[in-house]
Amino acid sequence: MARVFFANDFIKKKSVKHLIFICDHATNYIPKKFKQLGITDRKLKSHIAYDIGAKTFTLKLAKKLNQSYFLSNFSRLLIDPNRSKTDRDLIIKKSFETKIPGNIDISTEERKNRIKFYYNLYHENLAYFVKKKIKMFEKVYLISIHSFTKKSSNTNRGVEVGLLWNKNMNLLLPIQKILIKKKIHLGRNYPYSGFHFNHTLDKLNKTFSLDNLSIEIRNDLICDEKGIKKYVELFSNIFKDMLDDY
């Protein structure tokens, strides 16, 4: 079975503070045995299968800042690591009006196997990775990176960046302030509410109680090299200041 995650860091010198960038929806990879869950190549390359631009953005940002990253290596259509096990969309049957045949009427055994070999492995290794960093640094921050689509049949989102939070606002407030100053069109708990769709960070926070934030970037803004460079520069400057002074 293929590895369900990739994790590494670009640490070059010892410091007090450290960032872990998490990308739950980094790839559209589905193992061959699942036969693309019955969807077309075009749909597999679309936003329903993964967060477009998020992986490259995460890697470039982590490298520029000499920080850590943790990426999924399976499509959220197979099973979504950013949902709870009881969420009806854990293994989604329909996404943005597209039916997912391979997820309809799956057996209890198949559901258990996806949870065991993908979902659980991902979260167990992520928790271990975070725990290891906590031992290395005095202060660790968790930043979850996602992207969202601008248009669908019933939406047209103009916001550039969404900041998702739940209870802990320690990262939200200073980052929000800088984005407003930079005239970035942002939304708080947009396009999704951090109170309901922030499962990975909420799960980690129950164990480690770390300052955390989920950043959503509109995917048409980071779908090419030029756009990724712009937003990596923007957020690297924000996090550099935070690592030095926060």
QUIZIBEL-V510547 format. One record per pair of residues at least 12 apart in sequence whose C-alpha atoms are under 6 Angstrom apart, sorted by the first residue. I is the first residue (numbers start at 0). J is the second residue. D is the distance in Angstrom with one decimal. If there is no record, write none. Layout:
i->(I:I)
j->(J:J)
d->(D:D)
This chain:
i->(3:4:4:4:5:5:6:6:7:7:8:8:9:9:9:10:10:15:15:16:16:16:17:18:18:18:19:19:19:20:20:20:21:21:21:21:22:22:22:23:24:24:25:25:25:26:26:26:26:27:27:27:28:28:29:29:36:36:37:37:48:48:48:49:50:51:52:52:53:53:56:60:78:80:81:81:82:140:140:141:142:142:142:143:144:144:145:146:146:146:146:147:147:148:148:158:158:159:159:159:159:160:160:160:161:161:161:161:161:161:162:162:162:162:163:163:163:164:164:165:165)
j->(72:70:71:72:69:70:68:69:67:68:66:67:62:65:66:65:66:136:137:136:138:139:139:66:139:140:67:68:141:68:142:143:68:69:70:143:70:143:144:71:49:50:54:70:71:49:72:73:74:48:49:74:73:74:73:74:100:101:100:101:74:75:76:74:146:218:221:222:145:146:227:231:90:118:198:199:198:210:211:211:211:212:213:213:213:214:215:215:216:217:218:217:218:217:218:184:185:184:185:216:217:185:215:216:185:186:187:189:214:215:187:188:213:214:188:193:213:193:212:193:194)
d->(4.7:5.5:4.4:4.8:5.8:5.1:5.6:4.3:5.8:5.7:5.5:3.9:5.6:4.3:5.3:4.8:5.7:5.4:5.3:5.9:4.7:5.8:4.8:5.7:5.8:4.9:4.8:5.4:5.1:4.6:4.9:5.7:5.8:4.9:6.0:4.6:4.8:5.9:5.2:5.3:5.1:5.4:4.8:6.0:5.6:5.4:5.9:6.0:5.6:5.1:5.1:4.3:4.9:5.2:5.9:5.9:6.0:4.0:5.3:5.6:5.7:6.0:5.7:6.0:5.1:5.7:5.2:5.1:5.8:6.0:5.8:5.4:4.9:5.7:5.0:5.2:5.5:5.4:5.8:4.6:5.7:5.2:5.7:4.4:6.0:5.1:4.6:4.9:4.6:5.4:5.2:4.9:5.5:5.8:5.5:5.2:5.4:5.3:5.8:6.0:5.4:4.8:5.5:4.6:5.5:4.7:5.8:5.0:5.8:4.7:5.0:5.6:5.9:5.0:4.3:4.5:4.9:4.8:5.6:5.3:5.2)
